[in-house]
Amino acid sequence: TAHDYQLLDEAQAAYTAGLCVLPVRADGTKTPDCPSWHQYKVTRPPLKTFSFRAGIGVIAGPVSGHLEAWDFDDTSTFDRFIESAHKSGLGEVVDRIRQGYEDETPSGGRRWLVHYPVTVTWQDCTLARRVDKKTLIELPTWNILAPSNGTTHPSGKPYVRCTGSFGTIGSYSIQEREALIELARSFD
């Protein structure tokens, strides 16, 4: 189908951009469609290892060329984060990241991809959550990306690209990254 070709094209584009790309299960569990994926946190498998039927995802960290994903799970928190970034002098940084790569998640949230400085020791972390422990902003290891279809998410809705591409992913300095993380933590 046309979607299968689009998935394969996007997987190839991500792989060409140096990212560690894996297929996504079509059962709504939001997990990689391979028996084990933890070895891929350090070693990028050849793209031909997999078939991409439902979706594509990437593993963040050094294995993807020092890639970080920002995951905003709550629309109103995302909107307030953007507004706060512009008020605090980080508007240019946020706009640059958003232009480089931004997806809308099935729940209405946003996902950014950005390259971080090689001197940063990367780790998966939650930056902000609500009192009821719902995650608002995180930097996850595993990230499902557009054009993954509805079967990859419990809601049945697809991931949609808002701006950018794998070839235009932005980057930020240590200072810019630290300032954005500090801003994100203020929403905790």
Buried (B, 14 or more C-beta within 10 A) or exposed (E): EEBEEBBBEBBBBBBEBBBBBBBBBBEBEBBBBBEEBEEBBEEBBEBEEBEBBBBBBBBBBBBBBBBBBBBBBBBEBBEBBBEBBEEBEBBEBBBBBBEBBBBBBBEBBBBBBBBBEEEEEBEBEBBBBEEEEEBBBBBBBBBBBBBBBBBBBEEEBBBEBBEBBBEEBBBBEEEBBEBBBEBBEEBE
